[in-house]
Amino acid sequence: MPRFVKLLVLLFVVLVPRAPVAQAQSAPRDTVRAEVLRPGDLIRLKIWREPDLSGEFPVGTDGSVVFPKIGAYKVYGETPESLKDKVLTAYQKVLRNSSIEFTPLRRVSVFGAVRKAGLYPVDLTMTVADALALAGGTEPQAAGDKVELLRGGRRIEGSISQGLRIADSQIQSGDQLFVPEKSWLSRNTAIVSAVLSSGISVVIALLVRR
């Protein structure tokens, strides 16, 4: 094989990205209902004219959350709606004519090809796209609409839809939403085309000389 052909083959092998081995491993699917509350989740309360009672309250490792004035509630495995009914009923007994907003949240890390990677609380009614928007949206080098769900460094699903609601997904607090970048070839098609064109021109020139 001529030397220039070997160089072209070597260039192609180097430039084509290889998927990391770790991404090929998939964690087992979670069989627990997606909408139930778990340790690591947050409950956001906004109580009208009661700033000292308002805030974001975490679900502890024992599956309980402590609210001001009404105390601790075991919430692990409970749906947001059932907990909301209990909390609002309890507050109605100690507060008069108070308007209360009750919002369950998941704490999710967003990283990869996004503008502001970090840990964000996401409302269960939000979509994956809304979660990415909290991180400033995707960068131009993002690989289309692809988003991967990771847990403990392992991939749960290959690619999830940006239109998927958090409540309808497997996303749990502590999970990561990873936006992959386009491959080097996709981002540098002009360079690759120029290199390949130059290689083809050399091949043609050498064949003509023979």
C-alpha positions as a Markdown table, in Angstrom:
| # | Residue | x | y | z |
|---|---|---|---|---|
| 1 | Met | 0.0 | 0.0 | 0.0 |
| 2 | Pro | 1.5 | 3.4 | -1.0 |
| 3 | Arg | 2.6 | 5.5 | 1.9 |
| 4 | Phe | 0.1 | 8.4 | 1.3 |
| 5 | Val | -2.8 | 5.9 | 1.4 |
| 6 | Lys | -1.5 | 4.6 | 4.8 |
| 7 | Leu | -1.4 | 8.2 | 6.0 |
| 8 | Leu | -5.0 | 8.8 | 5.0 |
| 9 | Val | -6.2 | 5.6 | 6.7 |
| 10 | Leu | -4.3 | 6.5 | 9.8 |
| 11 | Leu | -5.8 | 10.0 | 9.8 |
| 12 | Phe | -9.3 | 8.5 | 9.5 |
| 13 | Val | -8.7 | 6.1 | 12.4 |
| 14 | Val | -7.4 | 8.9 | 14.6 |
| 15 | Leu | -10.2 | 11.4 | 13.8 |
| 16 | Val | -13.2 | 9.0 | 14.2 |
| 17 | Pro | -14.3 | 9.2 | 17.8 |
| 18 | Arg | -14.7 | 6.0 | 19.8 |
| 19 | Ala | -17.4 | 5.7 | 22.5 |
| 20 | Pro | -15.9 | 5.3 | 26.0 |
| 21 | Val | -16.3 | 1.7 | 27.4 |
| 22 | Ala | -18.1 | 3.1 | 30.4 |
| 23 | Gln | -20.9 | 4.5 | 28.3 |
| 24 | Ala | -21.6 | 1.0 | 26.9 |
| 25 | Gln | -22.6 | -0.2 | 30.3 |
| 26 | Ser | -26.2 | 0.4 | 31.2 |
| 27 | Ala | -27.6 | 0.4 | 34.7 |
| 28 | Pro | -30.7 | -1.7 | 35.4 |
| 29 | Arg | -34.0 | 0.1 | 34.8 |
| 30 | Asp | -35.7 | 1.4 | 38.0 |
| 31 | Thr | -39.0 | -0.4 | 38.6 |
| 32 | Val | -40.2 | 2.0 | 41.2 |
| 33 | Arg | -42.9 | 4.5 | 40.0 |
| 34 | Ala | -41.2 | 7.6 | 38.6 |
| 35 | Glu | -43.5 | 10.1 | 40.3 |
| 36 | Val | -42.9 | 8.9 | 43.9 |
| 37 | Leu | -40.8 | 11.0 | 46.4 |
| 38 | Arg | -37.3 | 9.7 | 47.3 |
| 39 | Pro | -34.4 | 10.8 | 49.5 |
| 40 | Gly | -32.6 | 13.7 | 47.9 |
| 41 | Asp | -35.8 | 15.3 | 46.6 |
| 42 | Leu | -36.8 | 18.8 | 47.7 |
| 43 | Ile | -40.2 | 20.2 | 48.7 |
| 44 | Arg | -40.6 | 23.9 | 48.0 |
| 45 | Leu | -43.2 | 25.7 | 50.1 |
| 46 | Lys | -44.3 | 29.2 | 49.5 |
| 47 | Ile | -46.7 | 30.4 | 52.2 |
| 48 | Trp | -48.3 | 33.8 | 51.7 |
| 49 | Arg | -47.1 | 36.4 | 54.3 |
| 50 | Glu | -45.1 | 33.7 | 56.0 |
| 51 | Pro | -41.5 | 34.0 | 54.8 |
| 52 | Asp | -40.1 | 32.2 | 57.8 |
| 53 | Leu | -42.2 | 29.2 | 57.0 |
| 54 | Ser | -41.4 | 29.2 | 53.3 |
| 55 | Gly | -38.3 | 27.6 | 51.7 |
| 56 | Glu | -37.0 | 24.3 | 50.2 |
| 57 | Phe | -37.0 | 21.3 | 52.5 |
| 58 | Pro | -35.0 | 18.2 | 51.6 |
| 59 | Val | -36.2 | 14.6 | 51.9 |
| 60 | Gly | -33.6 | 13.0 | 54.2 |
| 61 | Thr | -31.9 | 9.6 | 53.8 |
| 62 | Asp | -34.6 | 8.2 | 56.2 |
| 63 | Gly | -37.3 | 9.2 | 53.8 |
| 64 | Ser | -38.7 | 12.0 | 55.9 |
| 65 | Val | -38.9 | 15.8 | 55.6 |
| 66 | Val | -39.3 | 18.3 | 58.3 |
| 67 | Phe | -41.7 | 21.3 | 57.8 |
| 68 | Pro | -41.8 | 24.4 | 60.0 |
| 69 | Lys | -44.7 | 24.3 | 62.6 |
| 70 | Ile | -46.1 | 20.9 | 61.5 |
| 71 | Gly | -43.0 | 18.7 | 62.0 |
| 72 | Ala | -41.7 | 15.6 | 60.2 |
| 73 | Tyr | -43.5 | 13.6 | 57.6 |
| 74 | Lys | -42.4 | 10.2 | 56.2 |
| 75 | Val | -42.6 | 10.7 | 52.5 |
| 76 | Tyr | -40.5 | 7.9 | 50.9 |
| 77 | Gly | -42.6 | 6.2 | 48.2 |
| 78 | Glu | -45.4 | 8.6 | 48.6 |
| 79 | Thr | -46.8 | 10.6 | 45.6 |
| 80 | Pro | -46.5 | 14.4 | 45.6 |
| 81 | Glu | -50.3 | 14.7 | 45.4 |
| 82 | Ser | -50.9 | 12.6 | 48.5 |
| 83 | Leu | -48.2 | 14.4 | 50.5 |
| 84 | Lys | -49.5 | 17.8 | 49.3 |
| 85 | Asp | -53.0 | 17.0 | 50.7 |
| 86 | Lys | -51.6 | 16.1 | 54.1 |
| 87 | Val | -49.3 | 19.1 | 54.3 |
| 88 | Leu | -52.0 | 21.6 | 53.3 |
| 89 | Thr | -54.5 | 20.0 | 55.7 |
| 90 | Ala | -51.9 | 20.3 | 58.5 |
| 91 | Tyr | -51.1 | 24.0 | 57.8 |
| 92 | Gln | -54.8 | 24.9 | 57.6 |
| 93 | Lys | -55.0 | 23.9 | 61.3 |
| 94 | Val | -52.2 | 26.3 | 62.4 |
| 95 | Leu | -52.6 | 29.1 | 59.9 |
| 96 | Arg | -55.6 | 31.2 | 58.9 |
| 97 | Asn | -56.4 | 32.1 | 55.3 |
| 98 | Ser | -53.0 | 31.3 | 54.0 |
| 99 | Ser | -52.3 | 30.7 | 50.4 |
| 100 | Ile | -49.7 | 27.8 | 50.1 |
| 101 | Glu | -47.8 | 26.7 | 47.0 |
| 102 | Phe | -46.4 | 23.1 | 47.2 |
| 103 | Thr | -43.9 | 22.1 | 44.7 |
| 104 | Pro | -41.9 | 18.8 | 44.7 |
| 105 | Leu | -38.4 | 19.1 | 43.1 |
| 106 | Arg | -35.6 | 16.8 | 42.0 |
| 107 | Arg | -32.0 | 17.8 | 42.2 |
| 108 | Val | -30.3 | 17.0 | 38.9 |
| 109 | Ser | -26.8 | 17.8 | 37.5 |
| 110 | Val | -26.7 | 19.1 | 34.0 |
| 111 | Phe | -23.4 | 19.0 | 32.2 |
| 112 | Gly | -21.7 | 18.4 | 28.8 |
| 113 | Ala | -22.4 | 20.8 | 26.0 |
| 114 | Val | -24.4 | 23.3 | 28.0 |
| 115 | Arg | -23.6 | 26.9 | 28.9 |
| 116 | Lys | -23.8 | 26.7 | 32.7 |
| 117 | Ala | -23.2 | 23.2 | 34.0 |
| 118 | Gly | -24.3 | 22.6 | 37.6 |
| 119 | Leu | -26.8 | 21.2 | 40.0 |
| 120 | Tyr | -30.4 | 22.4 | 39.5 |
| 121 | Pro | -33.7 | 21.7 | 41.3 |
| 122 | Val | -36.2 | 20.7 | 38.6 |
| 123 | Asp | -40.0 | 20.8 | 39.0 |
| 124 | Leu | -41.7 | 17.4 | 38.1 |
| 125 | Thr | -43.9 | 19.2 | 35.6 |
| 126 | Met | -40.9 | 20.4 | 33.7 |
| 127 | Thr | -39.4 | 18.7 | 30.6 |
| 128 | Val | -35.8 | 17.6 | 30.0 |
| 129 | Ala | -35.6 | 20.7 | 27.7 |
| 130 | Asp | -36.7 | 22.9 | 30.6 |
| 131 | Ala | -33.9 | 21.4 | 32.7 |
| 132 | Leu | -31.4 | 22.2 | 30.0 |
| 133 | Ala | -32.7 | 25.7 | 29.9 |
| 134 | Leu | -31.9 | 26.2 | 33.6 |
| 135 | Ala | -28.3 | 25.4 | 32.6 |
| 136 | Gly | -28.4 | 28.2 | 30.0 |
| 137 | Gly | -29.3 | 25.9 | 27.1 |
| 138 | Thr | -27.1 | 23.9 | 24.8 |
| 139 | Glu | -23.9 | 25.0 | 23.2 |
| 140 | Pro | -23.5 | 25.1 | 19.4 |
| 141 | Gln | -21.3 | 22.0 | 19.4 |
| 142 | Ala | -24.1 | 19.9 | 21.1 |
| 143 | Ala | -24.9 | 16.7 | 19.2 |
| 144 | Gly | -28.4 | 17.7 | 18.1 |
| 145 | Asp | -31.2 | 17.0 | 20.6 |
| 146 | Lys | -29.3 | 14.1 | 22.2 |
| 147 | Val | -29.4 | 13.9 | 26.0 |
| 148 | Glu | -28.1 | 10.9 | 28.1 |
| 149 | Leu | -29.3 | 10.0 | 31.6 |
| 150 | Leu | -26.5 | 8.9 | 33.9 |
| 151 | Arg | -26.6 | 7.5 | 37.4 |
| 152 | Gly | -23.5 | 6.8 | 39.5 |
| 153 | Gly | -21.4 | 7.3 | 36.3 |
| 154 | Arg | -23.4 | 4.7 | 34.4 |
| 155 | Arg | -25.7 | 5.3 | 31.5 |
| 156 | Ile | -29.4 | 4.5 | 32.2 |
| 157 | Glu | -30.7 | 5.2 | 28.7 |
| 158 | Gly | -28.9 | 5.8 | 25.5 |
| 159 | Ser | -30.7 | 9.0 | 24.6 |
| 160 | Ile | -33.9 | 10.5 | 26.1 |
| 161 | Ser | -36.3 | 13.0 | 24.5 |
| 162 | Gln | -36.0 | 16.6 | 25.4 |
| 163 | Gly | -39.8 | 16.7 | 25.4 |
| 164 | Leu | -40.0 | 14.1 | 28.1 |
| 165 | Arg | -41.6 | 15.3 | 31.4 |
| 166 | Ile | -39.5 | 14.8 | 34.5 |
| 167 | Ala | -42.5 | 13.1 | 36.2 |
| 168 | Asp | -42.8 | 10.6 | 33.3 |
| 169 | Ser | -39.1 | 9.7 | 33.3 |
| 170 | Gln | -36.7 | 7.6 | 35.3 |
| 171 | Ile | -34.9 | 10.8 | 36.5 |
| 172 | Gln | -34.1 | 10.8 | 40.2 |
| 173 | Ser | -32.4 | 13.3 | 42.5 |
| 174 | Gly | -28.6 | 12.8 | 42.1 |
| 175 | Asp | -28.9 | 11.8 | 38.4 |
| 176 | Gln | -27.0 | 13.6 | 35.7 |
| 177 | Leu | -28.3 | 14.8 | 32.3 |
| 178 | Phe | -25.4 | 14.8 | 29.9 |
| 179 | Val | -25.5 | 16.6 | 26.6 |
| 180 | Pro | -22.8 | 15.0 | 24.3 |
| 181 | Glu | -20.9 | 17.1 | 21.7 |
| 182 | Lys | -20.7 | 16.5 | 18.0 |
| 183 | Ser | -17.8 | 14.3 | 16.9 |
| 184 | Trp | -14.6 | 16.0 | 15.7 |
| 185 | Leu | -15.5 | 15.0 | 12.2 |
| 186 | Ser | -18.9 | 16.6 | 12.4 |
| 187 | Arg | -17.5 | 19.9 | 13.7 |
| 188 | Asn | -14.6 | 20.0 | 11.2 |
| 189 | Thr | -16.1 | 18.7 | 8.0 |
| 190 | Ala | -14.4 | 21.5 | 6.0 |
| 191 | Ile | -11.0 | 20.5 | 7.3 |
| 192 | Val | -11.6 | 16.8 | 6.7 |
| 193 | Ser | -12.9 | 17.5 | 3.2 |
| 194 | Ala | -9.8 | 19.6 | 2.4 |
| 195 | Val | -7.5 | 16.9 | 3.7 |
| 196 | Leu | -9.3 | 14.1 | 1.8 |
| 197 | Ser | -9.4 | 16.2 | -1.3 |
| 198 | Ser | -5.7 | 16.9 | -1.1 |
| 199 | Gly | -5.1 | 13.1 | -0.6 |
| 200 | Ile | -7.2 | 12.3 | -3.6 |
| 201 | Ser | -5.4 | 14.9 | -5.7 |
| 202 | Val | -2.1 | 13.3 | -4.7 |
| 203 | Val | -3.4 | 9.9 | -5.6 |
| 204 | Ile | -4.5 | 11.1 | -9.0 |
| 205 | Ala | -1.3 | 13.0 | -9.7 |
| 206 | Leu | 0.8 | 9.9 | -8.8 |
| 207 | Leu | -1.4 | 7.6 | -11.0 |
| 208 | Val | -1.0 | 10.0 | -13.9 |
| 209 | Arg | 2.8 | 10.0 | -13.6 |
| 210 | Arg | 3.0 | 6.2 | -13.8 |
